[in-house]
Amino acid sequence: MPKRSLRAATLARRRELTRQQVASLSFALHQRFLGLPEFEAAKVLALYAPIHHEVETDAVAVAALTSGKTLLYPAVVGDDLEFRRVCALDRLVPGKFGILEPQGQAVDPASADLIVVPGVAFDLCGRRIGYGKGFYDRSLHRLERSGRLVAFCYDFQLVEEIAGEPHDVTMDFIVTELQVVRVNKNICEGE
């Protein structure tokens, strides 16, 4: 399915989720993610502020802050993302697209042990379809294959294959409410 069609179909399905479904599916995903050794070992975690029925992240943020982890969120600056430190969720303010983001100085995303990336659809090789503006692709391309790029998505957003392009950033693993997919780069690159 072409990217544009897949994006439209997946966003339509996500819009059909009720608030209760978003909360329930997000809770199941959080339990799976918080139990991963990668989360336990991470000292610096980057999250996102959800929009349009994306997987919620507040519970993960609270768990990170409570356990003493440094928490980062992205902020849109021009055509790029900057990652900034978050000390309290109630200090996030609406940014360029109305998405909550932190104030303050930029922090190099390479300092993060895990970077949780939102998206519209993902495939089993870690390829991602975002909203089409390329913010995450431009900001995180240099961190591919580092073992730190994590997708949060509902299981229905996980598809068998997405036609990737060279500028698209790929995930190292994907967490849904039902599973954790660890991307095998060796198999995927051999396709």
Secondary structure as UniProt FT lines:
FT   HELIX           3..15
FT   HELIX           19..34
FT   HELIX           37..41
FT   STRAND          44..46
FT   TURN            52..53
FT   HELIX           58..66
FT   TURN            67..68
FT   STRAND          70..77
FT   TURN            78..79
FT   STRAND          80..86
FT   HELIX           89..91
FT   STRAND          93..94
FT   TURN            96..97
FT   STRAND          100..101
FT   STRAND          106..107
FT   HELIX           109..111
FT   STRAND          114..117
FT   STRAND          121..123
FT   TURN            124..125
FT   STRAND          128..129
FT   HELIX           135..140
FT   HELIX           141..143
FT   TURN            144..145
FT   STRAND          149..152
FT   HELIX           155..157
FT   STRAND          158..159
FT   TURN            166..167
FT   STRAND          173..175
FT   STRAND          180..182
FT   HELIX           185..189
//
